Amino acid sequence: MPSLADSLTYRFRRPVVDKTGIQDAFSLNLVYSDRPDDATHPSIFTALQQLGLRLTAAKGPVEIFVVDHLDKGASEN
């Protein structure tokens, strides 16, 4: 599940946090469509629900990296 959460983070460009507590490895075939007019494949939300999972929006702490200052040092390259 942590790998799925990482994949969904990349897909949605937003943090996805795994709260299932499941650490076992699974082989998943997640078939979905991003096109609303595609009647042959479900949305990603429906596809996840078919696996017994759901995405819910929530606020919470996330790790970020902040650069306060950057000095350009002398370099020969």
C-alpha positions, 0 to 999 in steps of 0.5 A: 500500500505504501507503493500505491500511495506513492504512485497516487502522489505522483499521479495527482501531484498531491500528497497521498498518505497510506492509512491502511496499515497494510504492509504486505505486498500485492500485485494490482491491476488498476484499470481506469480512465482519465477521460470523462467520456470513456464508458469502457473504463471507470474513473480512478476513484471508482477503480480504487473503490472496486479494490476496497480502497477510497481516497478522502481529502484531509488536512494534515502535516506533510514534509517539505523542503525549504531553501532559505538562502542560497549563495553562489560560490566561486567555482572553476566549472 
